[in-house]
Amino acid sequence: MKLYHVTNNNASAVAIADIPVVEYVELYNDLKERMTDSRYHVAHYFATEIERGLKFYLLLLDDATGEVLITSFIPDYYAEGLASLTALHPAFHPFEREMHELYGIAFDSHPWLKPLRFSHDRRDKESTMESYPFYTIDGDELHEVNVGPIHAGIIEPGAFRFICDGEQVLHLEIALGYQHRGVESEMVRNQNRLRQTLIAESTAGDTAVGHATAYAELIEKLANADIGDDLKRERMIAIELERIAMHLADTGALATDIGFQLYQVACEALRTVTINTSQAWCGNRFGKSVIRPLGTNHPLTDEKIALIRKNIADVRRRYNEVREDILEAHTLLARFEQCGLVPKSEMERIGGVGQAARASGLKRDIRATHPSGFYAEALTHTPILKHDGDVMSRLATRMDEVLQSADYIENALASYKPTAKIAAPDYDAKLQGDALSFSLIEGWRGEICHVALTDANGDIVKYKIKDPSLHNWLGLAIAVRSEGISDFPINNKSFNLSYCGHDL
Amino acid sequence: MLFGKAKILRSHGWQYIPNLDGVTLTEEFRGFPLLSETKDTTDIERAAKICPTGALTAKPLTLDMGKCLFCGECQKCAPKNIKFTNEHRLAATRREDLVVVAGQTAPKFTVEAIRPEIAKYFGRALQLREVSAGGDCSVEMELNATGNVNFDFGRYGVGFTASPRHADGLVLTGPISANMAEALDICYNSIADPKILVICGSEAVSGGLYAESPAVERSFIDKYHVDLWLPGAPTHPLCFIDGITRLRKRR
């Protein structure tokens, strides 16, 4: 029997009838073997309520072929529990935890079946932030350090519990959920697609373009529409601008945390130039409003193209001076090298994605493995890989990606003459009914995956969002093990994960 | 090494904005909206219908900047009725002042609503504690930017501090997620009197897209006196700087 429906990131939405409904035990046995091969990883895995019980959907990515494998199963209504996949492959942990939290599903022998985000529609309302079951170790020599939910700086909330032996961190556990706003349930409150676009933009405000693009592509697949080459090109520019801006911010933030003021101020100024370029393009420094389904309100003009090219050339040149100096700054290297190690094997085990995974030598990059839009048609992306998996590697990945993104923008704009008029957004296009639509976007942090289910009318009845942070928070917890607790800030900045993107 | 640093400094040049009040933002920036009524209300009714947060009402024509996310879609629907200007000075001392009516030419700032003790206590130095309660990180990044090398709000003695015990006031961002409501309340009450409360960003002012979400708990807003309301998604650093500056001026 066919276990998966095979599609890719450029095909249109999938009719739900085409997705096999399999027996869980068969799927479990298949994944047990399949997931030992690093070419596969989970893009999304969630459950949705049906008339009687729950239906589960799983989206699996094959990095070798670019295929997306989709399957589903409906466990017996009276089933006591499901054998945990996390027990075999820890990368499944956030998905199983979420389903446990929402629906009370028991995942047998799951090693870490703890609340994920304390969402408002969780099954067990007795389970609260105050009762989070932190891991503890007994020992006269050990002490615990609790940080948060409110942190020292202007930053989102989350609770960090360290178990330390003197200055050395033995264990860090990160409890999140403080930022939970009900993003996924607000997505389906009504069918106002402008509102849905804005919710996508606000999923993680520092990845507004990334999440809005994920939403837009998902809708366009349901509408079975081709948006045209020019718009694809302009979307690539927007997402790479966002990547540059955030990598600049993080270079500056890392410098701040070791008191290296020169790099800090240089990067602050360069980020200002970059986000002011977005503002001159669409009116918003974070690129909110530039991405809309099926069109845009802000097509590039000759003047705007000239401005972007000029500013990005300037940022590239000046940032490269900073980069070259960083590579020789021994006081910086002494702090960043061999600190916060996450080996490739570990990154693979926990399902790490994006820039942090690439810093550990794990090639996870949707632009290369499952490209859509401009990346699929007009650009061959080579992911930047580093191999040490330390703070310096995560910084070095960012530094190289800034230059790479600047080159992509310059190459895409150098000969670009917008000819055909790009359409205005369409919020009323007819959507395919009884379908599953997904989108995969490589945001600056990593893999963004949105999934939607429609009913017979084409109304979106279920919306699931995965921010790359969902995978990578565990990476940060692993990175700081055995490091001095004073190195936590640089490790944290080297990942710079999203709280709101995780908590939704 | 030294040569590399000299090169960075030379390229970096002079980044400081000398006169923060003299800045005019790009034409594309969407700030204060000008509203004009027309006989034919078809367009504006369509715009009000699509408004994601219900900020816009067609009859009578009003736009609540405290709900508005400045997406600009209503201007595309009804260009005769709505024109967003690049005026970024949007701060208000009373919530109702954020509701813009047809014919209004500038944001409303009621100086009389400012408590006189604010200038007395905080006119020379003001340290703030920021709390994000469901903020989407863009407002938070813009608040960080107020102290950066370009804006340097610290030059007027305004900054952000880690401990609420050291703070003179609280800046709230985000629609107030229920899971943060208690921590926010504890933080606010840890700040010694006299103190100020600043609500930053449209999502904090009204709940924005999450106003009706069951995951949001907004009783904090009704419980305490708010000194400054700052709209925006996110609030522009210059809007924050302008608002705080005017709040501290009243003698």
Interface residues (C-beta under 8 A of the other chain):
Chain A: F118 S119 H120 D121 M129 P149 I150 A152 G153 I154 I155 E156 P157 G177 Y178 Q179 H180 R181 G182 S185 E186 R189 N192 L194 R195 L198 I199 S202 T203 A204 G205 D206 A208 A249 L262 Y263 V265 A266 E268 A269 T272 N276 Q279 A280 W281 C282 G283 N284 R285 F286 K288 S289 N297 H298 R317 R318 E321 V322 E324 D325 E328 A329 A424 Y427 S498 Y499 C500 D503
Chain B: M1 G4 K5 K7 I8 L9 S11 H12 Q15 L25 T26 E28 F29 R30 I50 P52 T53 L69 F70 C71 G72 E73 K76 F84 E130 V131 S132 A133 G134 G135 D136 C137 S138 V139 E140 M141 E142 L143 N144 A145 N148 V149 N150 F160 A162 G174 P175 S177 A178 N179 M180 A183 C187 E203 G208 L209 Y210 E212 S213 P214 A215 V216 A233 P234 H236
